[in-house]
Amino acid sequence: MSDASSRYLALRAQEGFLPYTIRAYQVQHNLLIRDIGDVEDGPHHIRTSTGT
């Protein structure tokens, strides 16, 4: 999950999200990972807004 979180945050930064927003997302992700553990990425595919 931490890898997916890193990729998500990097993408949001590239999209021009404010650093404060990225930091808030990072705190939320860290809390989630702390609560449920660092789950491995599975073979699933997450759709993006472009449908890929």
C-alpha positions as CSV (number, residue, x, y, z in Angstrom):
1,M,0.0,0.0,0.0
2,S,2.9,2.4,0.7
3,D,4.1,2.0,-2.9
4,A,0.6,2.8,-4.2
5,S,0.4,5.8,-1.9
6,S,3.7,7.1,-3.1
7,R,2.6,6.8,-6.7
8,Y,-0.7,8.5,-6.0
9,L,0.9,11.4,-4.2
10,A,3.5,11.9,-6.9
11,L,0.8,12.0,-9.6
12,R,-1.2,14.5,-7.6
13,A,2.0,16.7,-7.3
14,Q,2.5,16.5,-11.1
15,E,-1.2,17.5,-11.5
16,G,-0.4,20.7,-9.6
17,F,-2.0,20.0,-6.3
18,L,-0.8,22.4,-3.5
19,P,1.9,21.0,-1.3
20,Y,-0.4,21.5,1.7
21,T,-3.0,19.2,0.1
22,I,-0.3,16.6,-0.8
23,R,0.8,16.7,2.8
24,A,-2.7,16.3,4.1
25,Y,-3.2,13.2,1.8
26,Q,0.1,11.9,3.0
27,V,-0.9,12.1,6.7
28,Q,-4.2,10.3,5.9
29,H,-2.4,7.6,4.0
30,N,0.1,7.1,6.8
31,L,-2.8,6.8,9.3
32,L,-4.5,4.3,7.2
33,I,-1.3,2.2,6.7
34,R,-0.7,2.4,10.5
35,D,-4.2,1.2,11.2
36,I,-4.6,-1.7,8.7
37,G,-0.9,-2.4,8.0
38,D,1.1,-2.0,4.8
39,V,-0.9,-4.3,2.5
40,E,0.9,-5.6,-0.6
41,D,-0.3,-4.5,-4.0
42,G,-2.2,-7.3,-5.6
43,P,-2.8,-8.3,-9.2
44,H,-5.7,-5.9,-9.5
45,H,-5.8,-3.0,-11.8
46,I,-7.0,0.4,-10.7
47,R,-8.8,2.5,-13.3
48,T,-7.6,6.0,-13.9
49,S,-9.8,8.9,-15.1
50,T,-8.7,8.0,-18.7
51,G,-10.1,4.5,-18.3
52,T,-6.8,2.6,-18.6
